[in-house]
Structures are given as C-alpha cells and as structure tokens.
Amino acid sequence: LLRHLEFIRPGLLDLSSCILGPNSVIQAALPNILANTPETYFEGIMSQIETNARICYETLSKAPGLKPIMAQGTMYMLIEIDTATFDDVDNDAVFFTKLYNEQSISCLPASVFGAVNFFRVVLTVPTDKAREACERIVQFCINHQKAKDTPAPSIPQSFSKLLEDEDLVNPEESILPFHTKSSKYK
C-alpha cells in the first residue's frame, strides 16, 4: 500500500476537495420542501441535536484526556485531546485510528481542518447511539490512559454488562450502520 501512496494521495486530495452540497434539483425543490414540512419536524431535529450535544459533552467531560467544546448551533462537536494523558496516542490521527480499530467508533480527526489534536463527532445520530458511542470513547480513553498511582475511573457496570449481553465487544461491529459488517444495526 505504501508503495502505491504516490498514486492514491492525489485521488484522495481530489475527492476531499469536492464540494459536497445539494444538487440543482434539490435546490429547486427546497422552497417547496421547507414551506410544506411541518414545524414539528424541525423542532424534533433540533431537540435531538441539543440532547445529543448535552449527552456528548457531559459524558466526554468525564473521560481522561478529553475536553469537549459544547456545540452552539451546530450538528458537530469538537473534542480536544490532551495527548500527554495517553501512553500511545501522539495526535488526533492516531487517536482516530486506534478508536476505530478498538471500539468501532468513527469520528473525524480535526487536523483535516487545521485543528490539531481535536476530533469531531456528529450529533445527528439517534440518541441511544450517541450515548453508546460516548461511553465507548470514555472506555477507550481509560484503556489508553498513562498509569497513575490512583486507579483509573471505569465505565458503569451496566454499560459493561450491556456490551457483553448484546455481544457488542466484537471489534468487527460498529454502532454506525455504514461502518459495520453486521446486520444488527441495519
């Protein structure tokens, strides 16, 4: 793979610079969509994002080495990574790779936006999935925290039991339907 990187990298750069926005058909239909969509739909979406932001902020604030920034009017949250807290995490890309491989959680290393040692989570997922993802991130941070004289905090027993009972400890599975080989979340 590394010997082919010179051919892969330009394609990835081209792909990442594409503007991902609505096409002209959607743009033309948007006034009608907005005018005929019940206000309750928008209220529900806003409520879900607000709830998920609160859950992510409160849960990730308890993780060693993480400092979330409360979202204010966005569907994303940035979380700062204190790499000195961890044994084997040097930057946000390493954090992302290890988190994905060990906990099947896909976030975005914010260094792609110039925010080094931050990562971004999406707040538009179902609330139960946001809660589970945050608990897995906390467990990941505990697992990689540098050894201290005092014992590291642990995830509540109920979550650990849930992982075992639901057979979710398999790293081949993800809580995100588009990042899993399992039919469990589809």
Buried (B, 14 or more C-beta within 10 A) or exposed (E): EEEEEEEEEEEEEEEEEEEEEEEEEEEEEEEEEEEEEEEEEEEEEEEBBEBBBBBBBEBBBBBBBBEBEEBEEEBBBBBBBEBEBBEEBEEBBBBBEBBBEBBBBBBBBBBEEEBBBBBBBBBEBEBEBBBBBBBBBBBBBBEBBEEEEEEEEEBEEEBBEBBEEEEBEEEEBBBBEEEBEBEBBE
